[in-house]
């Protein structure tokens, strides 16, 4: 039996927060996927340190793939070209074999 797939577009603060909440609430009942054209995201609370104390920006950046895999989610690095009902089609990746 195939589990429903929930796809989140964007690995910024809101996208990651949604994915974390869904992973806690739905656990093994759905496949969680995050699509973002960037391979990293930023820890927003650290950005003032970067701006005002000269902390390197890499201290605020973290890789999406490893974070999501630890939560049992799938990460796809791609730019989304369009969204249709029950279908997400990134430019460089076929999510649902067509």
C-alpha positions, -999 to +999 in steps of 0.1 A: +000+000+000+014+034-010+014+061+016+001+095+007+029+119-002+030+154+012+053+178-007+066+210+009+080+237-015+108+257+000+133+250+028+131+283+045+119+288+081+082+283+073+088+252+051+110+235+076+087+243+105+058+228+086+078+197+078+089+193+114+053+196+126+040+171+100+068+146+109+057+147+145+020+146+138+019+121+110+050+100+117+049+069+094+015+075+079+028+098+050+059+102+029+072+137+035+092+155+007+108+189+007+117+205-027+141+235-027+166+247-053+191+255-026+210+228-008+212+248+025+191+269+047+199+295+074+193+294+111+175+327+114+183+334+151+221+334+142+218+360+114+221+391+138+254+376+150+266+374+114+255+410+107+268+426+139+297+406+152+314+394+120+305+357+126+310+339+093+278+333+074+286+296+072+280+294+110+243+302+103+240+279+072+230+242+075+226+214+049+190+205+042+197+169+030+212+156+063+186+174+085+157+160+066+171+125+063+175+123+101+137+130+103+129+104+077+120+129+050+131+131+014+149+161+000+149+170-036+172+198-048+153+213-077+136+245-089+098+240-092+085+250-126+048+245-119+023+231-095-008+212-105-034+194-084-017+164-068+014+170-090+047+189-085+070+190-114+105+204-107+125+214-137+151+188-133+133+159-114+103+137-121+085+132-088+057+111-102+068+090-131+051+103-162 
